[in-house]
Amino acid sequence: MKGGDWGALTQLFFDNLSTLLGALFAIQAMVNFGVSEEAVSYVVFKKIVPGVGLTLFIGNVYYTWMAIRLTNKYNRPYTAQPYGLNTPAAFAFVFNIMYPVYFGSSQATPDEKFYEAYQVALVANFLTGVISAVLALFGPLILKVVPPAALLVPIAGIG
């Protein structure tokens, strides 16, 4: 690995770490609204953190393998696509899905409402993945119609 590789690796690591910590702190703040610390800790440390860690590891290994494969095939260097947490989406899921579901639920204990909000966020995350996978089928068509520079505009301010 070269100096630029280490720089990119540390930037990706700290970008993902800060996003994860911010989202987890926002979830842990639900203790202030009556959710027990045990319920929050269980979801955060037994479900979210291991799941995110495994996903980030597998995703980054896969993208690295693809770059190595292309480098060997075409005999020129390729860079792996950085794989990580979508910062705006992470906060959108916490504040626009989990919190409204929690505060919109009634006739349940705070812990039950919290678990319900967590499960709704899981379903929303899964559906987002399904929609992304279906829309990916139209990627080649979109690339023929839309200029590539226009496709980079949404990611210009993220990171």
SVG drawing of the C-alpha trace seen along z (x, -y; Angstrom):
<svg xmlns="http://www.w3.org/2000/svg" viewBox="-53 -20 57 31">
<polyline fill="none" stroke="black" stroke-width="0.4" points="0.0,0.0 1.1,-3.5 0.7,-6.7 -2.4,-7.7 -3.9,-4.3 -3.4,-4.7 -4.9,-8.2 -8.0,-6.9 -8.3,-4.0 -8.1,-6.2 -10.5,-8.8 -13.0,-6.0 -12.6,-4.5 -13.2,-7.8 -16.0,-8.8 -17.9,-5.6 -17.0,-5.7 -18.3,-9.3 -21.5,-8.4 -22.0,-5.3 -21.4,-7.0 -23.7,-9.9 -26.5,-7.6 -26.0,-5.3 -25.9,-8.3 -29.2,-9.5 -30.7,-6.1 -29.3,-5.9 -30.9,-9.3 -34.3,-7.5 -33.5,-6.6 -34.5,-10.2 -38.0,-9.4 -38.6,-6.4 -36.9,-3.5 -34.9,-1.4 -31.1,-1.3 -31.3,2.5 -33.5,2.3 -31.4,-0.4 -28.1,1.4 -29.4,4.7 -30.4,3.2 -27.3,1.0 -24.6,3.4 -26.1,6.8 -27.8,6.0 -26.7,2.8 -22.9,2.7 -22.2,6.3 -24.4,6.0 -22.7,2.8 -19.3,4.2 -19.9,7.4 -21.5,5.5 -18.6,3.0 -16.0,5.7 -17.7,7.9 -18.5,4.9 -15.0,3.5 -13.4,6.9 -15.7,7.4 -14.9,4.0 -11.2,4.5 -11.4,7.9 -13.2,6.4 -10.4,3.7 -7.7,6.3 -9.4,8.4 -9.7,5.5 -6.0,4.5 -4.9,8.0 -7.2,8.3 -6.3,5.0 -2.8,4.6 -3.4,1.1 -4.2,-0.2 -7.8,-0.4 -9.2,-1.9 -11.8,-0.1 -15.1,-1.9 -15.3,-3.0 -18.0,-1.1 -19.6,-2.6 -22.5,-4.2 -24.7,-6.7 -24.5,-9.6 -27.7,-11.4 -29.7,-8.2 -28.5,-7.0 -29.8,-10.2 -32.9,-10.2 -33.7,-6.6 -33.2,-7.5 -35.0,-10.9 -37.6,-10.3 -38.5,-6.7 -37.6,-5.5 -38.5,-8.7 -41.9,-9.2 -42.8,-5.5 -41.8,-5.7 -43.8,-8.8 -46.7,-7.8 -47.2,-4.5 -49.7,-4.4 -51.0,-1.8 -47.6,-0.2 -44.7,-0.4 -41.7,-2.6 -39.6,0.5 -42.3,2.1 -42.6,-1.2 -38.8,-1.3 -38.6,2.3 -41.4,1.5 -39.6,-1.6 -36.4,0.5 -38.3,3.2 -40.0,0.6 -36.5,-0.9 -35.2,2.5 -38.1,3.1 -37.5,-0.4 -33.8,0.3 -34.6,3.7 -37.1,2.0 -34.5,-0.7 -32.1,2.1 -34.8,3.8 -35.6,0.5 -31.9,-0.1 -31.4,3.4 -34.4,3.0 -33.3,-0.5 -29.8,0.8 -31.2,2.9 -31.8,-0.4 -28.3,-1.8 -26.9,-1.2 -30.0,-3.0 -29.6,-5.9 -25.9,-6.2 -26.8,-6.4 -29.3,-9.3 -27.9,-11.3 -24.4,-12.9 -22.0,-11.3 -21.2,-14.6 -24.9,-15.0 -24.9,-11.7 -22.0,-12.9 -23.9,-15.9 -25.8,-14.1 -22.5,-12.8 -20.7,-16.2 -21.5,-17.3 -21.4,-13.9 -18.4,-12.6"/>
</svg>
